[in-house]
Amino acid sequence: MSLRFCLVLTILVTALTADAADKRNITEKDLFDFVWVGDAQVSPDGGRVAYVRVSVNEKKEGYNASIWMVSTSGSEAPHRLTTGERDSAPRWSPDGKYLVFTRSTEKDGKPEPPQLCMLSMAGGDAFSFTSLPKGAGDPKWSPDGKLIVFGSSSNPEDLEKQEKKKRKEEEQKRASSTTASVSPAKDGEKKADDAAKKSETDERESDVHVVTRAVYRSNDEGYLDFKRPQHYWIVTAPHNPDEKVQPKQLTRGRFDEDGAVWSKDGALIYFTTQHNDEPYYDLPKTELYSISPNGGEPAKITTIDMDIGAIALSPDGKQVAFTGSVEQPVNSYTQPDLWVMDLAKDAKPRNLTEKFDWDVGSSVFGDNASPRAGGGNQPIWTADGKGIVENFAKEGRTNLGVFDVATGAMTEITKGDQAVPRFRAAPDASKLVYVSSTPTRVGDLFWLDRTSGEARQLTHSNDELFGQLNLTEPEEIRYKSFDGKMIQAWLQKPPGFDKAKKYPLILNIHGGPHTAYGFVFSHEFQWMAAKGYVVLYPNPRGSTSYGQEFGNVIQYHYPGDDFKDLMAGVDETIKRGFIDEKKMGVTGGSGGGLLTNWVVGHTDRFAAAVSQRDIASWTDWWYTADFTLFQPRWFKAPPFQDPEDFKARSPITYINDVRTPMMFILGETDSRTPSGAGGEQMFRALKFRKIPTVMVKFPNETHELSRSGQPWHRVERLQHLVGWFDRWLMGAAKPEYDVAPSDVPVKPNTAPKTKPPGN
C-alpha cells in the first residue's frame, strides 16, 4: 500500500469521524419538525408540480396542510401557493391557468367540512365557490376546463336545513335592525331569541345510532352514516370570486359512488359503485357506470368481479386500466394485478400481470407516510396506449415499472433500495413525479425523464433537520427458516455500532398480516437504535412482496409458522455475536400485536414485551371489529360453529404460560382491533397472575395512532414503547410504571429459561 494512498485514507476516515461527531442522535421529539409531501400533481405543460406540504401545527395536536409548487427544472426552490392550514387535493385546469383545491376552515375551534376553492396562477387570493353542508371533495376538471365534477355526501334534508338557517339568520338581522330603531328593543330581542331557541330544539337531530348492518362503523370515520351516501355533483368552474356558481347534484340513490373519470370528449363521466346494501354476504364486486354531465339516469356498463382501485382511461378513450385482486378462490391473501378492460357493455377485464408474481399497485410501509393529504395512485397509460406505468412491491422494495399492454411484460423505470408509494405523470407520460422514501429519508419528490432515465430531486423537505442527525442504514439479512423458506429481514444498529460489544435486541413485528417492512423510513426503528438497541424487523411468511404462495401460506394457520420464522430470525441475529441474550424485547402492532401476545405465550426468551393495538381473543374480535369475516378468509367458519379453532389460535388461551413483563398500547377509539378483544383482556389476566404489566390508553386515537395520530400522542407512544424496554432491559428507573412509588433500585429483568421455538 502506497504512502499516498494511506494518507488519503486517513484523511477520509478522519473527515467522516468528524462529520459523525458533529451530528446528534435522532430523538422521539424530532417528529415535531418533520415535513411530509403528498398528492403531487403535474401541470399540463410539465413545467411545475403542485403538491401538499404537511407539518405539525403549533400546538402539536394536529397537522397543517398547504399547497406548494416547485419547478420541474430544479431551478427554483419550492414556494407556498395557499395560505390555509387545511388545504389539500390540488388539481390543475387543462390550460394550466387555475388550481382547484379543497379547504377546511375553522369555526368555534373545530374544522368545518372542506369546500372547493379556486386559485388563479396569474395571481390573487384563492376564493371558495361551494358551501355544501357536508362539504365537497375529489374535484375533477372536464377536458375543456368549463366544468368540475366533485363528490359530496350532502343530502336534501341537509340542504333544506341550511336554507332554513340562512332565512332565519336574515330574519333575525332584519328584526334586530327594526327593534334597534324602536324604544322597547329588549322585549323584541328576547322574543326573537326565544323563537330561535325553540326552533333549534324542534329541529334537533338525534345522535342515537340504530344499527341494522353488520358493518356499521369504520376505524377511520367512526359510525357510518347510511343516510348520506357519497354522490357526484357538478359545477361551472368560476374564474373570479364575482362569478357566483351553483353546484348541481348529478347522482342519487342510497349507494356511494367513487372514482369519477371524464371521457376524452367530455360527454360522459365514468364512476364506480356497488349496489348492494350488505356486500359482506357476497364476494367483492365493482359496478362501472357512466352519466352525462347534463344529468339523467346513469347507465350501467359492466360488473367487475373484484374490488378495484382507481380507473384510468386509455389515450383513445376505449379502455380502462385498474389494479385489483381476483376473489376466487377465497384466500387469506391474493396479490393485486394490473387489469385492462374495454369500455363496452358487459365487458370482462384482462389480467396483464397474471404471470408477474409480485404485488402490483402495492408498497412496503413505514411509519411516516404523509399523515394528511397523501393522495392516491391510478395507472398511467403511455401516450401511444401500448404501456401502463404502475408501482410494484418486490422483496422489501417498491419501484415503478411500465407494463406492456399486449404481453404484460414489465420494464423497470426506477430501481434501488427505496419505496415509491405515490406517483403522477406529465400529460404525455414521458416524465413522472414520484415520492421516494428510504431508511434515512422520510419522503421527497423526484422528477424522472423516462427517455433518459435521469431522475432529479425536486424537494429537500427535511434536509436541514436530517443534516444534523446521525442516522444509520439498516443491514439487510436473509436466513432460512425451519422448513427451508428464505426470510428477508433488516437490522437497524445504533450509531457508532461496535460488533465487539453486546447490545440489547428488540424484535419488531409488522401487522397486516399481509403487509411488508422494507427500504422505507421508520422513525421508530431509528430512534430505538439511537437509544442503543439493535432492532430486528423481519418479513415472515404471510408478508407481501414475495409472491402469492409466500403471502397466502398462512391461511388458516395464523399465528403459526410465522412465529417460527420470527424465532429463526432472532437465532440468526444472536449468531452474529453482538446480542446480549438476557436483554431481548419484542413488540409489534395490530397483527404484530397479536404475534407479540403469541410469542410470550410460547417462549420465555424475551425479558419484556410491548403489544400494540393487538388481538387476544379471535372470538371476541370476530364479533366486534369494524369489518367482517363472513367469507372464509382467515377462518373456515365463524366462532360459534368452530370454537376450537378460534381458541387454539387466540393468544389469551396461553395466558397461564406468560411470564414476560408486558405493556399494552391502545387507542381508545380503535375499532379495527377493539381494546376489549385485545390488550384489556391480556392486561386483566396478567394483573390477576401478578405479572408486571401496564396498559397505556390514548384518548381519541384509532388504529392509526402510530402513523397519523395526534403528534403529541405519537411522541408519547414512542416514549412509552422504549420506556418499557429501558425499564426491563436497561434497568432504568420508571416510577410511572409502578403501582406505588418505590425506593428499591431497578435491575434489568433476567429472562427465564427459553422454551424451544414452536412449543
C-alpha positions in Angstrom: 0.0 0.0 0.0 1.5 3.3 -1.0 2.2 6.1 1.4 0.0 8.5 -0.7 -3.0 6.1 -0.5 -2.6 5.7 3.2 -2.6 9.4 3.7 -5.7 9.9 1.6 -7.5 7.1 3.5 -6.5 8.6 6.8 -7.8 12.0 5.8 -11.1 10.4 4.6 -11.7 8.4 7.8 -10.8 11.5 9.9 -13.3 13.6 7.9 -16.1 11.0 8.3 -15.4 10.6 12.0 -15.5 14.4 12.5 -18.7 14.6 10.5 -20.4 12.0 12.7 -19.1 13.7 15.8 -20.8 17.0 14.7 -24.2 15.2 14.4 -26.6 14.1 17.2 -28.8 11.1 17.5 -32.4 11.3 16.5 -35.0 11.8 19.2 -38.7 11.0 19.5 -39.5 14.7 19.5 -37.8 15.3 16.2 -41.2 14.2 14.7 -42.5 17.7 15.6 -40.1 19.1 12.9 -40.8 16.5 10.2 -42.2 17.7 6.9 -44.2 15.4 4.6 -45.1 15.8 0.9 -48.2 14.3 -0.7 -50.7 14.4 -3.6 -48.3 15.8 -6.2 -49.9 17.0 -9.5 -48.0 17.8 -12.7 -49.1 21.0 -14.6 -50.3 20.4 -18.2 -47.1 21.9 -19.7 -45.0 19.6 -17.4 -43.1 22.6 -16.0 -44.5 22.7 -12.5 -45.7 20.4 -9.7 -48.3 21.4 -7.2 -48.2 19.3 -4.0 -49.4 19.3 -0.4 -46.9 20.1 2.3 -47.8 18.8 5.7 -46.3 19.8 9.0 -47.1 19.6 12.7 -49.2 22.5 13.9 -48.1 25.0 16.6 -50.0 23.2 19.4 -48.6 19.9 18.3 -52.0 18.3 18.5 -52.7 18.3 14.7 -51.3 18.9 11.3 -51.2 21.9 8.9 -51.6 21.3 5.2 -51.0 23.8 2.4 -50.5 23.8 -1.3 -46.9 24.4 -2.6 -45.4 24.5 -6.0 -42.0 23.5 -7.4 -40.5 23.8 -10.9 -39.6 20.6 -12.6 -36.4 22.2 -13.9 -34.9 22.2 -10.5 -34.0 25.9 -11.0 -36.3 27.2 -8.2 -36.9 26.4 -4.6 -40.4 25.2 -3.7 -42.8 28.0 -2.7 -46.1 28.2 -0.9 -49.2 28.8 -3.0 -52.1 28.8 -0.5 -52.5 30.4 2.9 -54.9 28.0 4.5 -54.0 25.5 7.3 -56.1 22.6 5.9 -55.7 22.9 2.1 -55.4 19.7 0.0 -56.3 17.9 -3.3 -54.8 20.4 -5.8 -55.9 19.8 -9.4 -54.7 21.7 -12.4 -57.1 23.1 -15.0 -56.5 21.7 -18.5 -54.9 25.0 -19.6 -52.7 25.2 -16.5 -54.1 28.7 -15.6 -56.0 27.6 -12.4 -55.8 25.2 -9.5 -58.9 23.9 -7.8 -58.3 22.5 -4.3 -60.2 21.8 -1.1 -60.0 24.0 2.0 -61.4 23.3 5.5 -61.8 26.4 7.7 -62.3 26.6 11.4 -65.4 27.6 13.4 -65.7 27.7 17.2 -62.3 25.8 17.3 -63.5 23.0 15.1 -62.8 22.3 11.4 -65.7 22.8 9.1 -66.4 20.4 6.2 -64.0 21.2 3.3 -65.2 23.3 0.3 -63.8 23.8 -3.2 -61.6 26.8 -3.7 -60.0 28.3 -6.9 -56.6 29.8 -7.3 -55.5 31.7 -10.4 -51.9 31.2 -11.4 -51.9 34.8 -12.6 -52.1 36.0 -9.0 -54.6 37.0 -6.4 -56.1 35.2 -3.4 -57.9 31.9 -3.6 -61.7 32.0 -3.2 -64.3 29.4 -2.2 -67.1 28.6 -4.5 -69.1 25.8 -2.8 -70.8 25.9 0.6 -72.4 22.5 0.8 -73.4 21.5 4.4 -71.3 18.2 4.3 -68.5 19.7 2.2 -67.0 18.9 -1.2 -64.0 16.9 -2.3 -62.3 14.9 -5.1 -62.6 17.6 -7.8 -62.1 16.6 -11.5 -61.9 19.1 -14.4 -63.8 18.5 -17.6 -61.4 18.2 -20.7 -62.5 21.7 -21.9 -62.0 23.2 -18.4 -65.5 24.5 -18.2 -66.9 22.1 -15.6 -65.8 20.4 -12.4 -67.3 17.2 -11.0 -66.8 16.5 -7.3 -68.1 14.4 -4.5 -70.3 15.3 -1.5 -72.5 13.5 1.0 -74.9 16.4 1.5 -78.5 15.1 1.2 -81.7 17.0 0.5 -82.5 17.4 4.3 -79.1 18.9 4.9 -79.7 21.4 2.1 -83.2 22.3 3.4 -81.9 22.9 6.9 -79.1 25.0 5.5 -81.5 27.2 3.6 -83.9 27.4 6.6 -81.0 28.5 8.8 -80.0 31.2 6.3 -83.5 32.5 6.1 -83.8 32.7 9.9 -80.4 34.5 10.2 -81.7 37.0 7.7 -85.0 37.4 9.6 -83.1 37.9 12.9 -80.9 40.6 11.3 -84.0 42.4 10.0 -85.7 42.1 13.3 -82.6 43.4 15.2 -82.4 46.3 12.8 -86.1 47.1 13.2 -86.0 46.8 17.0 -82.9 48.9 17.2 -84.9 52.0 15.9 -87.7 51.5 18.4 -87.5 52.1 22.2 -88.8 48.8 23.6 -85.9 46.9 21.9 -85.2 44.5 24.7 -88.6 42.9 24.6 -88.4 42.4 20.8 -84.9 40.9 21.1 -86.0 38.5 23.8 -88.9 37.2 21.7 -86.6 36.7 18.7 -84.1 34.8 20.9 -86.8 32.6 22.4 -88.2 31.8 19.0 -84.7 30.8 17.7 -84.0 28.6 20.7 -87.4 26.8 20.3 -86.7 26.3 16.6 -83.3 24.7 17.4 -84.9 22.4 19.9 -87.6 21.3 17.5 -85.0 20.6 14.7 -82.5 18.7 16.9 -81.1 15.7 15.0 -80.9 12.6 17.2 -77.4 11.3 18.0 -78.7 7.8 18.7 -77.4 5.0 16.4 -80.0 2.5 15.2 -77.8 -0.3 13.8 -79.2 -2.8 11.2 -76.0 -3.8 9.3 -73.1 -6.0 10.3 -70.6 -3.3 9.2 -71.8 -0.1 10.9 -68.6 1.8 11.8 -65.1 2.4 10.4 -61.8 2.9 12.1 -61.2 6.0 10.0 -64.7 7.6 10.1 -66.4 6.3 13.2 -70.1 5.4 12.8 -71.1 5.1 9.2 -73.9 7.4 8.0 -76.0 5.4 5.6 -78.4 8.4 5.2 -75.6 10.3 3.5 -74.0 8.3 0.7 -71.3 10.0 -1.4 -72.7 11.3 -4.6 -71.4 13.3 -7.5 -72.1 16.9 -8.2 -71.1 19.2 -11.0 -70.4 23.0 -11.1 -69.3 25.5 -13.6 -65.6 26.5 -13.0 -65.5 30.1 -11.8 -62.6 32.3 -12.7 -63.0 35.0 -10.1 -64.9 35.5 -6.8 -67.5 37.6 -8.5 -68.7 34.7 -10.6 -71.4 33.1 -8.5 -72.0 29.4 -9.4 -74.5 26.9 -8.2 -73.5 23.2 -7.9 -76.0 20.7 -9.2 -76.3 17.1 -8.0 -75.7 14.5 -10.7 -76.2 11.1 -9.0 -78.7 10.0 -6.4 -79.7 6.9 -4.5 -78.6 5.0 -1.4 -75.2 3.8 -2.6 -71.8 5.5 -2.6 -70.1 6.4 -5.8 -66.3 6.8 -6.3 -63.5 7.2 -8.9 -65.0 9.7 -11.3 -63.2 10.0 -14.7 -64.2 12.2 -17.6 -64.4 10.7 -21.1 -62.0 12.2 -23.6 -64.7 14.3 -25.3 -66.3 15.4 -22.0 -69.6 13.9 -23.0 -69.6 11.3 -20.1 -68.4 10.8 -16.6 -67.5 7.3 -15.6 -67.7 6.2 -12.0 -67.7 3.1 -9.8 -70.2 1.9 -7.2 -71.7 -1.2 -5.7 -75.5 -1.5 -5.5 -75.6 -3.9 -2.6 -76.9 -3.0 0.9 -75.0 -5.8 2.6 -71.9 -6.7 0.5 -70.3 -8.7 3.2 -72.6 -11.7 2.3 -71.0 -11.9 -1.1 -67.6 -11.8 -2.7 -66.5 -8.2 -3.7 -67.8 -6.7 -6.9 -67.5 -3.3 -8.6 -70.1 -1.8 -10.9 -68.9 0.6 -13.6 -71.4 3.3 -14.7 -71.5 6.4 -16.9 -73.6 9.5 -16.7 -73.9 12.7 -18.8 -72.7 15.9 -17.1 -76.1 17.3 -18.1 -77.7 14.8 -15.8 -80.2 12.0 -16.4 -80.1 8.4 -15.4 -76.7 6.7 -15.0 -76.1 3.8 -17.5 -74.5 0.6 -16.2 -71.6 -0.6 -18.3 -70.5 -3.8 -16.6 -69.9 -5.6 -13.3 -66.3 -6.5 -12.4 -65.9 -9.5 -10.1 -63.5 -7.9 -7.7 -62.9 -4.8 -5.6 -60.7 -2.4 -7.8 -58.6 0.6 -7.4 -58.9 3.9 -9.4 -59.6 3.5 -13.1 -57.5 5.2 -15.8 -58.8 5.9 -19.3 -56.6 4.9 -22.3 -55.4 7.6 -24.7 -58.1 6.6 -27.3 -60.8 6.6 -24.6 -61.8 3.0 -25.4 -60.3 1.1 -22.5 -59.7 1.4 -18.7 -56.9 0.1 -16.6 -57.0 -0.6 -12.9 -55.5 -2.8 -10.2 -57.4 -5.4 -8.2 -57.2 -8.9 -6.8 -59.2 -11.9 -8.0 -61.7 -13.2 -5.5 -61.9 -16.9 -6.3 -60.7 -19.0 -4.7 -61.2 -17.2 -1.4 -57.7 -16.7 0.0 -56.3 -15.0 3.1 -54.2 -13.1 0.6 -54.4 -12.6 -3.1 -51.8 -10.4 -4.6 -53.1 -7.5 -6.7 -52.7 -7.5 -10.5 -53.0 -4.9 -13.3 -56.1 -5.2 -15.5 -57.3 -3.8 -18.8 -60.9 -3.7 -19.9 -62.8 -2.4 -22.9 -65.4 0.3 -22.2 -68.2 -1.8 -23.7 -71.4 -3.3 -22.4 -70.8 -6.4 -20.1 -67.0 -6.3 -20.9 -64.7 -8.5 -18.8 -61.2 -7.4 -17.7 -58.0 -9.0 -18.9 -55.2 -9.7 -16.4 -51.9 -8.2 -17.7 -49.8 -9.5 -14.8 -51.1 -13.0 -14.2 -47.5 -14.3 -14.5 -45.9 -11.4 -12.7 -45.5 -12.9 -9.2 -45.1 -9.5 -7.3 -47.6 -7.1 -5.9 -48.7 -4.5 -8.5 -50.1 -1.2 -7.2 -48.8 -2.0 -3.7 -46.0 -0.7 -1.5 -43.9 -1.6 1.6 -44.7 0.6 4.5 -43.0 2.6 7.3 -44.4 4.9 10.0 -44.0 8.2 8.2 -46.2 8.4 5.1 -47.9 11.8 4.9 -50.4 11.8 7.8 -52.8 14.0 5.9 -53.5 14.6 2.2 -51.3 11.8 0.9 -53.3 11.4 -2.3 -53.7 8.1 -4.2 -52.4 6.5 -7.4 -54.0 5.4 -10.6 -52.4 3.5 -13.5 -50.7 5.8 -16.1 -51.1 5.0 -19.8 -48.2 5.8 -22.1 -49.1 8.3 -24.9 -49.2 5.5 -27.6 -51.5 3.3 -25.4 -49.0 0.4 -25.5 -47.8 0.6 -21.9 -49.1 1.3 -18.4 -47.0 2.7 -15.6 -47.6 1.3 -12.1 -45.6 0.7 -8.9 -44.9 -2.8 -7.6 -43.5 -4.2 -4.4 -40.8 -6.8 -4.7 -38.7 -8.2 -1.8 -38.9 -5.2 0.5 -38.7 -2.6 -2.2 -41.2 -0.5 -4.1 -40.4 0.8 -7.6 -42.0 1.8 -10.8 -42.4 -0.2 -14.0 -44.1 0.0 -17.3 -46.2 -3.0 -18.3 -46.7 -3.9 -21.9 -50.5 -3.8 -22.7 -50.2 -6.7 -25.2 -47.9 -9.1 -23.3 -47.8 -7.9 -19.7 -44.0 -7.8 -19.8 -42.6 -5.3 -17.3 -39.6 -2.9 -17.8 -38.3 -1.2 -14.7 -38.4 2.6 -14.6 -36.9 3.1 -11.1 -34.5 0.8 -9.3 -32.8 0.7 -5.9 -33.4 0.3 -2.2 -36.4 2.6 -1.8 -40.2 2.8 -1.6 -42.1 4.7 -4.2 -45.6 4.8 -2.8 -47.0 7.7 -4.9 -46.5 8.8 -8.5 -48.0 11.0 -11.2 -47.1 11.9 -14.8 -47.0 14.7 -17.3 -49.8 14.5 -19.8 -47.8 12.5 -22.3 -46.4 10.2 -19.6 -42.8 10.8 -20.8 -41.9 12.3 -17.4 -43.0 11.3 -13.9 -43.1 12.8 -10.5 -42.9 10.4 -7.6 -42.4 10.3 -3.8 -39.3 8.3 -2.8 -38.6 7.2 0.8 -35.6 5.4 2.1 -34.5 4.3 5.6 -32.8 7.7 6.0 -35.3 9.9 4.1 -38.9 10.5 5.1 -40.0 11.2 1.6 -39.3 13.7 -1.2 -40.5 14.4 -4.7 -38.4 13.3 -7.7 -38.8 14.1 -11.4 -37.9 11.4 -13.8 -37.4 11.6 -17.6 -38.4 8.1 -18.9 -36.4 8.6 -22.1 -33.1 9.4 -20.5 -33.7 7.6 -17.2 -32.4 10.7 -15.4 -34.0 11.4 -12.0 -33.8 14.8 -10.3 -34.8 15.5 -6.7 -37.3 18.4 -6.5 -37.8 18.8 -2.8 -35.5 18.6 0.2 -38.1 18.9 2.8 -36.1 17.5 5.8 -32.5 18.1 4.7 -31.9 20.9 7.3 -33.1 18.7 10.2 -31.7 15.4 8.9 -28.3 17.0 8.2 -28.0 17.3 12.0 -28.9 13.7 12.7 -26.7 10.7 12.9 -28.9 8.2 11.1 -27.9 4.7 10.2 -28.6 2.5 7.2 -30.1 -0.9 8.1 -28.3 -4.1 7.3 -30.3 -6.4 5.0 -30.1 -10.1 6.0 -31.6 -13.3 4.7 -31.9 -16.5 6.6 -33.5 -20.0 6.3 -36.5 -20.8 8.5 -37.3 -24.2 9.9 -38.7 -25.6 6.6 -36.1 -24.0 4.3 -38.1 -20.9 3.4 -35.9 -17.9 2.9 -36.8 -14.9 5.1 -35.7 -11.3 4.4 -35.1 -9.1 7.4 -33.2 -6.0 8.4 -31.0 -5.0 11.4 -31.1 -1.4 12.5 -28.0 -0.8 14.5 -27.1 2.0 16.9 -24.9 4.9 15.6 -21.2 4.1 16.3 -22.0 0.3 16.3 -19.2 -1.9 17.5 -19.5 -5.6 16.7 -17.2 -6.4 19.6 -19.8 -5.1 22.1 -23.0 -6.7 23.3 -26.3 -4.9 22.6 -29.9 -5.3 23.7 -32.2 -6.5 20.9 -35.8 -5.5 20.0 -37.7 -7.8 17.7 -40.3 -5.6 15.9 -43.1 -7.5 14.2 -45.3 -5.9 11.4 -49.1 -6.2 11.3 -51.4 -6.9 8.4 -50.7 -9.7 8.4 -50.4 -9.1 4.6 -48.0 -6.1 4.6 -44.3 -5.8 4.4 -41.4 -3.9 6.0 -38.7 -2.8 3.7 -36.4 0.0 2.5 -38.5 2.9 3.8 -38.2 5.4 6.6 -39.2 4.3 10.1 -38.8 6.9 12.9 -39.4 4.1 15.4 -36.5 1.9 14.3 -34.1 4.9 14.0 -35.0 6.1 17.5 -34.7 2.6 19.1 -31.3 2.3 17.5 -30.3 5.8 18.7 -31.3 4.6 22.3 -28.7 1.8 22.0 -30.9 -1.1 20.8 -30.3 -3.3 17.8 -33.7 -3.6 16.0 -34.6 -6.8 14.1 -37.5 -6.3 11.7 -38.3 -9.4 9.5 -40.9 -10.2 6.9 -42.1 -13.6 8.0 -44.4 -15.8 5.8 -47.6 -14.0 5.1 -45.8 -10.8 4.2 -46.4 -9.2 0.8 -43.7 -8.6 -1.9 -42.6 -12.2 -2.1 -45.2 -13.8 -4.3 -48.6 -15.4 -4.0 -47.6 -18.6 -2.3 -45.5 -16.9 0.4 -48.3 -14.4 1.2 -51.2 -16.9 1.4 -49.4 -19.9 3.0 -50.6 -18.7 6.5 -54.3 -19.1 5.6 -56.0 -20.9 8.5 -52.6 -21.1 10.3 -52.2 -17.6 11.7 -50.5 -17.4 14.1 -48.4 -20.4 13.5 -45.3 -21.0 11.3 -44.8 -17.2 11.1 -43.8 -17.4 14.8 -41.1 -19.9 13.9 -39.8 -17.6 11.2 -39.5 -14.8 13.8 -37.6 -17.0 16.2 -35.3 -18.2 13.5 -34.5 -14.5 12.8 -33.7 -13.9 16.5 -31.4 -17.0 16.4 -29.7 -15.8 13.2 -29.1 -12.4 14.9 -27.7 -13.9 18.0 -25.2 -16.0 16.0 -23.6 -12.8 14.9 -22.2 -12.4 18.4 -23.2 -8.8 19.3 -26.6 -9.5 21.1 -27.0 -9.8 24.9 -29.4 -12.7 25.1 -30.6 -11.6 28.6 -31.7 -8.3 27.2 -34.1 -9.0 24.4 -37.6 -7.5 23.9 -40.4 -8.0 21.4 -43.0 -5.6 20.1 -45.5 -5.2 17.3 -48.7 -3.5 16.3 -52.1 -4.9 15.0 -51.2 -8.3 13.6 -47.8 -7.7 15.1 -49.5 -7.1 18.5 -51.3 -10.4 18.0 -48.0 -12.1 17.3 -46.3 -10.3 20.3 -49.0 -11.8 22.5 -48.4 -15.2 20.8 -44.7 -15.0 21.3 -44.8 -14.5 25.0 -47.2 -17.4 25.4 -44.9 -19.7 23.6 -41.4 -18.7 24.7 -39.8 -17.0 27.8 -36.7 -15.9 25.9 -37.8 -12.2 25.9 -37.3 -10.1 29.0 -40.0 -7.6 28.1 -42.8 -7.1 25.5 -44.9 -4.2 24.3 -48.1 -5.3 22.5 -49.8 -2.5 20.5 -53.4 -2.3 19.2 -53.5 -6.1 19.5 -55.8 -9.1 19.4 -56.0 -11.5 22.3 -59.2 -13.4 21.5 -60.1 -14.1 17.9 -63.6 -14.9 19.0 -64.2 -11.5 20.6 -62.5 -9.8 17.7 -64.7 -11.6 15.2 -67.8 -10.1 16.9 -66.6 -6.5 17.4 -64.1 -5.5 14.6 -65.1 -2.8 12.1 -65.1 -5.3 9.2 -66.5 -8.8 9.0 -65.0 -12.2 8.3 -68.2 -13.6 6.8 -66.1 -15.1 4.0 -63.7 -17.9 4.9 -60.5 -15.9 4.5 -58.8 -16.3 7.9 -61.1 -18.9 9.4 -63.2 -21.6 7.8 -66.2 -20.9 9.9 -67.5 -18.4 12.5 -66.5 -19.0 16.2 -70.0 -20.3 17.1 -69.5 -23.1 14.6 -65.8 -23.9 15.1 -64.9 -22.6 18.6 -61.9 -24.8 19.0 -60.0 -23.3 16.0 -60.6 -19.8 17.3 -59.5 -20.9 20.8 -56.3 -22.7 19.5 -55.2 -19.5 17.6 -56.0 -17.0 20.3 -53.1 -15.8 22.5 -55.4 -15.4 25.5 -55.6 -19.2 25.6 -52.0 -19.4 26.6 -52.1 -16.6 29.2 -51.1 -19.0 32.0 -47.7 -19.6 30.2 -46.9 -15.9 30.1 -44.2 -14.7 32.4 -42.8 -11.8 30.4 -43.5 -8.2 31.7 -45.9 -6.7 29.2 -47.1 -3.2 28.2 -50.2 -2.7 26.1 -50.5 0.4 23.9 -54.1 1.0 22.9 -56.2 3.7 21.0 -59.5 4.3 22.8 -61.4 4.7 19.5 -59.7 1.8 17.7 -62.5 -0.2 16.1 -60.1 -2.2 13.8 -58.7 -4.2 16.8 -61.1 -3.1 19.7 -59.3 -3.0 23.0 -61.8 -5.3 24.6 -60.8 -8.1 22.3 -57.1 -7.4 22.9 -54.9 -5.6 25.4 -57.6 -5.1 28.0 -58.1 -8.9 28.3 -54.3 -9.6 28.5 -53.8 -6.8 31.0 -56.5 -8.0 33.4 -55.4 -11.6 33.2 -51.7 -10.7 33.9 -52.8 -8.5 36.8 -54.6 -11.5 38.2 -51.5 -13.5 37.9 -49.3 -10.7 39.3 -47.1 -10.5 36.2 -45.7 -7.0 35.8 -48.0 -5.2 33.3 -49.0 -1.7 32.3 -51.8 -0.5 29.9 -51.3 2.8 28.1 -54.5 4.1 26.6 -54.6 7.0 24.1 -57.9 9.1 24.0 -59.4 9.9 20.6 -56.9 7.7 18.8 -57.8 5.0 16.3 -55.8 2.1 14.9 -53.7 4.7 13.0 -52.1 6.2 16.2 -48.5 5.4 15.2 -48.8 6.7 11.7 -51.2 9.6 11.7 -52.4 10.2 15.3 -52.0 13.5 17.1 -48.3 14.4 17.0 -48.0 14.6 20.8 -49.6 11.2 21.1 -47.3 9.8 18.5 -44.3 11.0 20.5 -45.7 9.8 23.8 -46.3 6.4 22.2 -42.6 6.2 21.3 -41.6 7.3 24.8 -43.7 4.6 26.4 -42.7 1.9 23.9 -39.0 2.5 24.5 -39.5 3.4 28.2 -40.8 -0.1 28.9 -37.7 -1.7 27.4 -35.5 0.8 29.2 -37.1 -0.3 32.4 -36.8 -4.1 31.9 -33.7 -4.4 29.7 -31.6 -1.5 30.8 -32.7 -1.2 34.4 -33.8 2.4 34.1 -36.0 3.9 36.8 -39.5 4.3 35.5 -41.7 5.1 38.5 -44.7 5.8 36.3 -44.9 2.1 35.6 -45.1 1.2 39.3 -48.4 0.7 41.2 -46.8 2.7 44.1 -43.6 4.7 44.4 -40.6 2.6 45.4 -37.1 3.4 46.7 -35.9 -0.1 45.6 -33.3 0.2 42.7 -34.5 -1.3 39.5 -32.5 -4.2 37.9 -32.7 -5.5 34.4 -35.1 -8.4 34.1 -33.3 -11.7 33.6 -35.2 -13.7 31.0 -36.2 -17.1 32.2 -35.0 -20.3 30.5 -36.1 -20.4 26.8 -38.6 -22.9 25.6 -37.8 -24.5 22.3 -39.4 -22.4 19.5 -42.6 -23.9 18.2 -43.7 -25.4 21.5 
